[in-house]
Amino acid sequence: MTSIYQQAMGSDFGRLQPELREYFGLHAGSGLAGHGRGVFDVAGCPAWFARPAFRLTALENAFFPEYGDDVPFTIRNYPHTDPFGRPALTARRELDFGTALRVFEDTTSLQDGVLTDYVGRHRRMATLLTCTSTDDGHIRMVSSQTRVFAGIRLPLPDAVGALAYVEQWWDDDTGAFRIKTRVVHRQLGTLLVYAGAFDYTLEEFDGVLPADARPRRWEQRV
């Protein structure tokens, strides 16, 4: 078996740094899950006008309104098969802002060679996820074509939605992974950012999501 990222990226996956190939190489048959721990140099919502809306999305374990420096965080990655038979990876991140502990969770599923990322505890928001390798072996991910499932499928036009840009790489100098993420609205600018470094270990995993990583509902629509 191969991971959802390897299947989606094809030969481009082999251009990633070896550490990234291991990180993104987990699949449902590997018997392994990943656990990371680190500190974000900066994390949260720099746009004050978006914070009231993000207080609501924080209830869904999606975006969050806080903004700060030196934010400790953990991430857990679980490869599995989703209830619709698609290979998937569920991630749960916890960020400790001191005044609040925020959770950001999602499931990325592969169907017909295309990655769809379902965000929030009820997986009501979905984005198309495109992954590429940079010339120096970093992975770049772009989330686009956002849809909200509120009984019906509601695509958000570019003028309303936002794009998420992620770059992750292995830093030989520090012996840790580094990541930087920006959620950018075309008119309003940067709405969410986090960037920092983390250590990562692999652990035995039986393929069954632990209770705190299971969403309240699953979504099949793409």
N, C-alpha and C positions, 0 to 999 in steps of 0.2 A: 504494500500500500504506500501511497505518497500523500503528502499533506495537501490541504486545499490551496495553499499558496503556491506550492510547486506545480500543482495541476493548472492553476490559473496563469502562472507566469511562464510555464514551459521552459525552454532553454535559458531564458533570462534568469531563472532561479539559480542556475549554476554560476552566474557571475557575482553573486553575493559573497560577502566575506564568509569564511567557514563558520564563524560563530553565529552569524545570522542564519546560515543554512540550518544549523542545529536548532536555533530558536524557533524558526518558522517551519521546521520540518516535522513537528509533532502531528501525528494522525491518530485516528480512532483505534488502530491496531497496535500502536507503539507501546501501550501499557505505561505511558509516562504523562505527567502533567508538569507545568512549569510554575515556579514561585519566585518572584522578584521583590527586592526591597531596596529603596533608595531615597533620594531627596530631589525634589524639583527646585531648581534655582529660582524659578518663578512659576506660578500657577494661578489660574482663575480667570475672572472676567475683568478686563481693564476698562470696559465701556460702562460707565456708571448708569447710563440710560437703559441698558439691557438687564441690569441686575434684578429689577422687580419680576421680569418674566422668567429669569433663571431661578428665582426662588421657587417658582412653580415647577419648573422642569427638574429641580433638585429632588422634589418629592417622588419623581419617577426614576430616580437614580440615573439621571442623564446629566445635563449641564448644571453648573453650580454658580452662585453669585459671588462667592468670596474671591479675594485677590490678595496674594501675599508672596513673600520670599521664603526660601528655605523650608519648603513644605514636605514633611516626610510622607512617603506613600508606599503601598504594596500593590503588587499585581499578581493575579493567579490566572493561568491559562489552562483550559481543559479541552482537549480534542475529544470529539464524540460524534455520534450520529444523531441528528435532530429527529423529532417525532415523525417527520415526513420522509425519512430515509435519506436525507441529504448529509454528506460529510460536513462537519461544522467544527468551530472552535468558539467556546464561550470564555469571555474574560471578565474578571471582576477586579476593579481598582478601588482602593480606599485611600483617600487623601486626608491628612490630619492638619487642619488649619488652626488648631488650638481652640478656637471658639466653636468649631463644628467639625464633625467627621463626615465627609462626603463620599458617596459611593457612585462610581460610574461603571455601568455594566452593559455588555452587548454580546450578541452572538453573530458570528460571520458564517454564512452557509454558502456552499457551492452548488450551483445548478447550471447544467449545460455550459460549463466552463466559465461561468460568470459568478463573481463574489458579490453577495448582498449582505450588508451589515445592518442588523436589527438592534436598535438602541433603546435602553430603558427597561425598567422591571416588567412592563407589559409589552415590550417590543413593538410599540405603536409607531415608531419612526424607523424608516429604512432608507439606506443610501446605497448607491452603486459604488463599489470599491475597486479601484484600479491600482495595481502594484507594478513597479518597475525597478530595475537596478540602475544605480548611477555608475559613472565611469570608475569610481573608486570603491565600488562594491557595497555602497549603502543601499537600503531599501527606501523607496519613496512610495507613499500611498496617498491617493486622492479620493475623497468621498464626494460624490456629486449626485445629481438627480434625486433629490430628497423627496420621499413620499411619506405622508402621515395617514395611518389607518385608523379612522374614527368612524367605524361602521362601514364606510366606503373608502375607496382608495383615492387620496387627494394628492396629486403631484403638485409640488410647489415650483412656480416659475422662477427662473434665475433672479428676477428682480426682487423676489420675496425671500428666497432661500439663501443658503450660504454654502461655501465650499470648505472642506477640512483638508489640510495639508499636513502630512506626517513624514518625518524622516528619522530613521533609526540606524545606528551603526555601532560597531565595536571599536572602543578606544584602546589601542595597545598600550598607550602611555599609562593609563589608570587601571587597566585590566577590568573594565566595566562597560556595560552598554550605555549609550547615550541616545536620547530621544528628544525631538522638538516637534511640537504640534501647534498649529494655528487654525482657528475657525474664522474665516473671513467673509464678511458680507460685502457685496460689490459696492453698495452705496455707504454703508455705515462703518466699514473698516473692520478691525480685529475685534471679535466678540469673545473669544476664549483662547487662552494660550497655556501651554505647560511645556517646560523644558528642563531636563536634568539628567542624572545618571543613576544607574541601579545595578546591583548584583543579581545574578539569576542562577537558580539551581533546578535540576530535574528531580522529580519524585515519582514513586510508583503510583499508578492510577488505574483503577479497574474499569474506567469508562462510564461510570455512573456519577452524574453531577451531584456534588454535595448540596444539602438543602439551601444554603445561603447563596449558591450560584445558580439555582434554578429560577427562571423567570416566572412571573405570575401567570403569563399566558405565552403561547408560541404563535408565531405568524408564518404563514406559508406563502403569502402573496409577494410578488417581486415587482 
